[in-house]
Each structure stands twice: as structure tokens, then as C-alpha cells.
Amino acid sequence: MEFARRLKEGDGGDIGVHASITVAQALLAGGVVDELRLVIAPGVAEGGRRLLEGLHAMRFETLSSSMSSTGYLMVGYRVLA
């Protein structure tokens, strides 16, 4: 987590995590996430892991939302302290 903190404090652009719930959960739990950008598919799986499951309570502010022509919902959230 210390590596992620140093990256966040340094100069540079955004850091993205794609398709890794484990890494995303660790970063959220460590308090180093400023924004979430989620793509929500228009389907329901029978099982699977949930991004926010097992994490402490958090609040989010909606920054943006849009829908693709195929029904995917793209949502941006700011993580509030």
C-alpha cells in the first residue's frame, strides 16, 4: 500500500485498475482512491464477487453517467472522506 501512497503523492496522471477486484478493494480499503469509474453491464450473474463487499462504509458523489448504445452504463464517482 505504501507504493500506492507514493504514486498518489507524486506528479503524474491517473492510475487505473482494470478487471481486478482484489487490487481495487485493497486500494479502496487503504484510502488511496479518489475516483471510481465503473462500467455496469446490462445483465445479472448468478454469483461472483462484489466490489464493495467487506469494505468499511463509504460515501460517493456522482460525477458523471452515460449509457452506451449497447446498454452499458458508465458511471464516475468521487470518493468522499
Contacts in CASP RR format, 6 or more apart in sequence:
PFRMAT RR
TARGET T0000
AUTHOR 0000-0000-0000
METHOD contacts of the structure
MODEL  1
MEFARRLKEGDGGDIGVHASITVAQALLAGGVVDELRLVIAPGVAEGGRR
LLEGLHAMRFETLSSSMSSTGYLMVGYRVLA
1 26 0 8 1.000
1 27 0 8 1.000
1 30 0 8 1.000
1 32 0 8 1.000
4 15 0 8 1.000
4 27 0 8 1.000
4 30 0 8 1.000
4 32 0 8 1.000
5 32 0 8 1.000
7 15 0 8 1.000
8 15 0 8 1.000
8 32 0 8 1.000
8 34 0 8 1.000
17 23 0 8 1.000
17 24 0 8 1.000
17 27 0 8 1.000
21 49 0 8 1.000
21 51 0 8 1.000
24 33 0 8 1.000
24 51 0 8 1.000
25 51 0 8 1.000
25 54 0 8 1.000
25 55 0 8 1.000
27 33 0 8 1.000
28 52 0 8 1.000
28 55 0 8 1.000
28 58 0 8 1.000
28 79 0 8 1.000
29 55 0 8 1.000
29 56 0 8 1.000
31 79 0 8 1.000
33 79 0 8 1.000
34 78 0 8 1.000
34 79 0 8 1.000
35 63 0 8 1.000
35 76 0 8 1.000
35 77 0 8 1.000
35 78 0 8 1.000
35 79 0 8 1.000
36 60 0 8 1.000
36 76 0 8 1.000
36 77 0 8 1.000
36 79 0 8 1.000
37 74 0 8 1.000
37 75 0 8 1.000
37 76 0 8 1.000
37 77 0 8 1.000
38 51 0 8 1.000
38 74 0 8 1.000
38 75 0 8 1.000
38 76 0 8 1.000
38 77 0 8 1.000
39 72 0 8 1.000
39 73 0 8 1.000
39 74 0 8 1.000
40 72 0 8 1.000
40 73 0 8 1.000
40 74 0 8 1.000
40 75 0 8 1.000
41 72 0 8 1.000
42 70 0 8 1.000
42 71 0 8 1.000
42 72 0 8 1.000
42 73 0 8 1.000
52 58 0 8 1.000
58 79 0 8 1.000
58 80 0 8 1.000
59 79 0 8 1.000
59 80 0 8 1.000
60 77 0 8 1.000
60 78 0 8 1.000
60 79 0 8 1.000
60 80 0 8 1.000
61 77 0 8 1.000
61 78 0 8 1.000
61 80 0 8 1.000
62 75 0 8 1.000
62 76 0 8 1.000
62 77 0 8 1.000
63 76 0 8 1.000
63 77 0 8 1.000
63 78 0 8 1.000
64 74 0 8 1.000
64 75 0 8 1.000
64 76 0 8 1.000
65 73 0 8 1.000
65 74 0 8 1.000
65 75 0 8 1.000
65 76 0 8 1.000
66 73 0 8 1.000
66 74 0 8 1.000
67 73 0 8 1.000
67 74 0 8 1.000
68 74 0 8 1.000
END
